[in-house]
Amino acid sequence: MGAIDRVIEERDLREPGFAAAVEAELDEIRAFDDLVKVILDRLSELGWTREELATRAELNAASLRRLLTSPAANPTFATMMSIAQALGLRIEIREEASVEQMLAS
C-alpha cells in the first residue's frame, strides 16, 4: 500500500465515505482521460491539428484546447457530438454491468 492509499484510508476512518468519493473522482478522471486519448489518437490518425479540429467542429480553438487540457472541463453533449462528428466518430453508451449486478450492490 502506498502513502496516498494510507492517507485515504486514515481519512476514511475519520470521514466515512471519503475513500468512495475519491474513487468516484478517480473514475471520472480516468473516463475523461480515455476520451481525450481517443480524440488525440484520431487527430494523429487524420494528421489534423487541434485548430483544424476546432474549425471542422465549429468550435473556438481556445475552447477546444481548454476542453482537452483542463481538469475542470465539462463540455456539453452538443460540443462532444460536434467533435465526434468532425472526427468521423460516434458517441455510444454501452452497458458496463447488468442491471441485476447494479441493483445487488
Backbone hydrogen bonds, N-H to C=O, Kabsch-Sander energy under -0.5 kcal/mol:
donor,donor_aa,acceptor,acceptor_aa,energy
6,R,2,G,-1.9
7,V,3,A,-2.2
8,I,4,I,-2.5
9,E,5,D,-2.6
10,E,6,R,-2.8
11,R,7,V,-2.5
12,D,8,I,-2.4
13,L,9,E,-1.4
14,R,10,E,-1.3
15,E,11,R,-3.2
18,F,15,E,-2.2
21,A,17,G,-2.2
22,V,18,F,-2.4
23,E,19,A,-2.4
24,A,20,A,-2.2
25,E,21,A,-2.2
26,L,22,V,-2.6
27,D,23,E,-2.4
28,E,24,A,-1.9
29,I,25,E,-2.4
30,R,26,L,-2.7
31,A,27,D,-2.4
32,F,28,E,-2.3
33,D,29,I,-2.8
34,D,30,R,-2.5
35,L,31,A,-2.1
36,V,32,F,-2.7
37,K,33,D,-2.3
38,V,34,D,-2.1
39,I,35,L,-2.2
40,L,36,V,-2.9
41,D,37,K,-2.9
42,R,38,V,-2.3
43,L,39,I,-2.4
44,S,40,L,-2.2
45,E,41,D,-2.5
46,L,42,R,-2.3
47,G,43,L,-1.2
48,W,43,L,-2.1
53,L,49,T,-2.0
54,A,50,R,-2.6
55,T,51,E,-2.2
56,R,52,E,-2.7
57,A,53,L,-2.7
58,E,55,T,-1.1
59,L,54,A,-3.3
64,L,60,N,-2.3
65,R,61,A,-2.4
66,R,62,A,-2.3
67,L,63,S,-2.4
68,L,64,L,-2.0
69,T,65,R,-0.8
69,T,66,R,-0.7
70,S,66,R,-3.2
73,A,70,S,-1.5
80,M,76,T,-2.1
81,M,77,F,-2.6
82,S,78,A,-2.2
83,I,79,T,-2.2
84,A,80,M,-2.8
85,Q,81,M,-2.8
86,A,82,S,-2.2
87,L,83,I,-1.8
88,G,84,A,-0.5
88,G,85,Q,-1.1
89,L,84,A,-3.5
94,R,92,E,-0.5
102,M,98,S,-2.1
103,L,99,V,-2.5
104,A,100,E,-1.8
105,S,101,Q,-0.9
